[in-house]
Amino acid sequence: MFIRRASIVAALTLVTSCLTLLPAYAWAPAVSSSGVPLPGGIYPGSARYQSAGFYQYAPSVVQTSDTQRIIYYCANTVEYDRSGGNALAATHDHVLFNVGTRRPDGSYCWGSTQVALRPRLEPGDAQYHPATPSWAAYHICDPDVVKGRFTYTAPGAGAKTYTWAMFFTGADDDDHGADGRFNVIGVALAASPLGPWTIVAEPVVDIDEPDYNAAGYGVGQPGVTSVDQQGNLLLFYSGLDCAALDAPDPSCDVADRGTAVRTLDLGDAGAPVLGERRFVTTAGLTPEPFLPNSGRFLHNASWAYDPSRASFVVSRDTGPLDGKGQGRAYATSPHSWPLQEPAPAASNRAL
């Protein structure tokens, strides 16, 4: 069974750290964390980021066996200097991960923080990583990991078959589309959930996406679930503005983001085949508590199919300011419900 992305709070209910040594890019001692995300997440620009120096959010949790699970998440690796002066250098998203080993009492002992994916950055930067494509030069974030069977021929290498795919949001710079591109969706492949990860050369969803808005968000926040445990997937993603709101406000603008869904054949990852785009209704969801009268949002969501119910389970962001940050919903189809959203629990559980 694979646990899909759940809330930061959900992951933390399982955490009891047993770290004795952290790598050089791990959290500063002032941060009460083993490298596993802090309660509620820390977001760039927030007061907590100013004091902590690090942020982390958007987790994806995979249960690889009865005794092991892995949490992947978005974070920076350079501590923000509270005196100012390094805000840009400190705010580059990476995908980090920790491996948890189950104890007899059911809690997890978490290993050291490791880097799964890193942005390219610029030549001359101390962390310049030319193996990452230029379209992910500034940020790599929002991981979602799925198991299957995927073949890819990397440039200058022979064809290989991989069993793990990590979808992510990649951004090439911070100028919001001055060159026609901002956020796009990429995928990386690996033979093991521990990596190493090979990023497929071209984005899966790029600027040729209809309605792509480089001056807004672009596209990103991918969520994926397997259809056949091979290469056929359902890909959900955000960024297409008001298209998926059930009752858009007349003033609806690029800040209101809906969720699109496509079938995706990734059997040949070098030539992915995307199906027709449809939108997920937001009917049945509660309005965002931190944006009064804004309508219902469904973004940065994670999806899993429960065959025992013949239904999908959805874990979604409900905003970092409402004290919970994550909600769950159930549906029998990825594009025609309405959703049924249970009352928020005191402590969210991993799905």
QUIBEL-V957447 format. One record per helix or strand. SS is the DSSP state (H for helix, E for strand). FROM is the first residue (numbers start at 1). LEN is the number of residues. If there is no record, write none. Layout:
BEGIN
ss=(SS;SS)
from=(FROM;FROM)
len=(LEN;LEN)
END
This chain:
BEGIN
ss=(H;E;E;H;E;E;H;E;E;E;H;E;E;E;E;E;E;E;E;H;E;E;H;E;E;E;E;E;E)
from=(8;15;42;47;56;68;87;94;108;114;134;139;159;183;198;205;218;220;232;241;259;268;269;273;278;302;311;326;340)
len=(5;1;1;6;8;8;4;9;3;4;3;15;13;8;2;1;1;7;7;4;7;1;3;2;2;5;7;6;1)
END
